[in-house]
Amino acid sequence: MKQFCLSILFLVGLATVSGAQTMGTLTENGVSMDVKAAVAVLGDGPALTVYLLPFQPTPDETAKLQAGDTFWLLDKASPDAKKWKNGSPFGSFKLGWGMEKESVGDTKKATVYVYSYNVGAEGSNLNANKFGSDVPVTLTGPLKEGQEVAVTSKGSETFSKSTLAWDLKLKSKVLASTKKK
């Protein structure tokens, strides 16, 4: 009985931690996707890409994201069939230091890339590229494999007839990229 109670406490603790890890929304033309999971991958450039998901990924799905593979998301069942009839939306928030390698971790010297797919309408995709000095972004924690990082940012970008907005409070352990070069 004691082991059973400890197991329940462990599982409840995991659920509470993962639920508190990530909050936020990715919005495309007024349609919002609640971010329920974030997968942070440190790759070449150097760059930190945080995948924004409306579901908790399986270990296999996480490994695919770690390898830079997002094509499987095109066939992923919708987490809300009333809102997204033909597949799951997703997005990413990327901080890159390709032009400022000596400033890795300094968000003001990063380039910021925000991407959304299938959020506002079926098959839609929007992306915004900005300088870190133009977007409020905070990054805490070391950019090292296995360490936890927190990323917060809120902003928007308006295109001719579309608007991409984000309000993110993300926490994730950093995974090393396994993408083949």
QUIVENGI-V145098 format. One record per residue. N is the residue number from 1. RES is the residue in three letters. PSI is psi in degrees with one decimal (999 if undefined). OMEGA is omega in whole degrees, -180 to 180 (none if undefined). Layout:
N;RES;PSI;OMEGA / N;RES;PSI;OMEGA
This chain:
1;MET;-41.5;-180 / 2;LYS;-42.4;179 / 3;GLN;-39.3;178 / 4;PHE;-45.2;179 / 5;CYS;-40.6;178 / 6;LEU;-38.4;178 / 7;SER;-43.2;178 / 8;ILE;-45.1;178 / 9;LEU;-40.5;179 / 10;PHE;-46.9;-179 / 11;LEU;-41.3;178 / 12;VAL;-41.1;177 / 13;GLY;-43.3;178 / 14;LEU;-43.8;-179 / 15;ALA;-41.6;180 / 16;THR;-44.0;-179 / 17;VAL;-47.6;-177 / 18;SER;-32.8;177 / 19;GLY;-32.4;-179 / 20;ALA;-9.9;-175 / 21;GLN;-40.3;-170 / 22;THR;133.0;174 / 23;MET;152.4;174 / 24;GLY;176.8;179 / 25;THR;149.9;171 / 26;LEU;122.7;-172 / 27;THR;132.3;179 / 28;GLU;115.1;179 / 29;ASN;43.6;176 / 30;GLY;-7.5;178 / 31;VAL;121.7;-176 / 32;SER;141.9;172 / 33;MET;121.2;174 / 34;ASP;128.4;178 / 35;VAL;114.4;-178 / 36;LYS;-15.1;178 / 37;ALA;148.3;177 / 38;ALA;134.2;178 / 39;VAL;113.5;-177 / 40;ALA;125.7;-179 / 41;VAL;124.7;178 / 42;LEU;119.2;-176 / 43;GLY;-172.2;179 / 44;ASP;159.3;178 / 45;GLY;-53.8;-12 / 46;PRO;155.1;-179 / 47;ALA;146.5;173 / 48;LEU;115.0;177 / 49;THR;125.1;177 / 50;VAL;112.8;178 / 51;TYR;133.3;-176 / 52;LEU;117.2;-173 / 53;LEU;145.3;177 / 54;PRO;18.3;-179 / 55;PHE;164.2;175 / 56;GLN;120.6;-179 / 57;PRO;151.4;174 / 58;THR;166.3;175 / 59;PRO;-37.1;179 / 60;ASP;-41.8;179 / 61;GLU;-38.6;177 / 62;THR;-41.9;179 / 63;ALA;-37.1;178 / 64;LYS;-42.8;178 / 65;LEU;-38.8;178 / 66;GLN;-30.6;179 / 67;ALA;2.6;179 / 68;GLY;11.0;-178 / 69;ASP;115.0;175 / 70;THR;-1.2;-177 / 71;PHE;-33.4;179 / 72;TRP;-26.1;180 / 73;LEU;-24.4;179 / 74;LEU;-25.5;-180 / 75;ASP;0.5;-178 / 76;LYS;134.2;179 / 77;ALA;147.1;-180 / 78;SER;137.0;175 / 79;PRO;-11.2;180 / 80;ASP;91.7;-174 / 81;ALA;-22.2;177 / 82;LYS;-35.6;-177 / 83;LYS;-42.4;-179 / 84;TRP;96.6;-174 / 85;LYS;-38.0;-171 / 86;ASN;63.8;174 / 87;GLY;168.6;-176 / 88;SER;139.6;171 / 89;PRO;166.1;173 / 90;PHE;174.1;177 / 91;GLY;-177.3;175 / 92;SER;154.7;177 / 93;PHE;117.4;-173 / 94;LYS;134.5;172 / 95;LEU;123.2;-178 / 96;GLY;144.8;-180 / 97;TRP;34.4;-178 / 98;GLY;-33.5;-180 / 99;MET;-9.7;-175 / 100;GLU;53.3;-175 / 101;LYS;-33.0;-179 / 102;GLU;-6.9;-177 / 103;SER;23.5;-179 / 104;VAL;129.0;-179 / 105;GLY;-21.1;179 / 106;ASP;106.3;-175 / 107;THR;-26.0;179 / 108;LYS;-24.2;-179 / 109;LYS;6.2;179 / 110;ALA;161.4;165 / 111;THR;143.8;-178 / 112;VAL;129.4;-179 / 113;TYR;119.4;179 / 114;VAL;130.5;-176 / 115;TYR;139.5;173 / 116;SER;143.0;177 / 117;TYR;130.3;171 / 118;ASN;15.3;-176 / 119;VAL;-53.4;-175 / 120;GLY;-32.1;-179 / 121;ALA;157.9;-179 / 122;GLU;125.5;177 / 123;GLY;2.0;-179 / 124;SER;152.7;170 / 125;ASN;137.3;178 / 126;LEU;148.3;174 / 127;ASN;144.5;179 / 128;ALA;134.0;175 / 129;ASN;127.6;-180 / 130;LYS;162.0;171 / 131;PHE;144.5;179 / 132;GLY;-28.1;179 / 133;SER;-14.6;-179 / 134;ASP;-2.5;-176 / 135;VAL;131.9;176 / 136;PRO;111.4;-180 / 137;VAL;134.3;169 / 138;THR;142.0;179 / 139;LEU;122.0;177 / 140;THR;145.5;-179 / 141;GLY;154.2;-178 / 142;PRO;141.3;178 / 143;LEU;71.4;-179 / 144;LYS;142.9;-180 / 145;GLU;133.4;177 / 146;GLY;-11.1;180 / 147;GLN;152.2;179 / 148;GLU;137.1;174 / 149;VAL;153.8;174 / 150;ALA;133.9;178 / 151;VAL;128.4;173 / 152;THR;141.6;178 / 153;SER;147.6;175 / 154;LYS;130.0;180 / 155;GLY;-176.4;177 / 156;SER;160.9;177 / 157;GLU;129.4;179 / 158;THR;130.1;177 / 159;PHE;-168.4;-175 / 160;SER;-52.0;-180 / 161;LYS;13.3;-175 / 162;SER;152.1;176 / 163;THR;131.8;175 / 164;LEU;124.9;180 / 165;ALA;152.3;179 / 166;TRP;145.7;175 / 167;ASP;99.5;-168 / 168;LEU;136.2;170 / 169;LYS;94.3;-170 / 170;LEU;142.4;171 / 171;LYS;135.8;-180 / 172;SER;151.9;170 / 173;LYS;142.2;-179 / 174;VAL;128.0;175 / 175;LEU;143.7;176 / 176;ALA;142.5;177 / 177;SER;138.3;174 / 178;THR;14.0;-179 / 179;LYS;133.3;179 / 180;LYS;138.2;-178 / 181;LYS;999;none
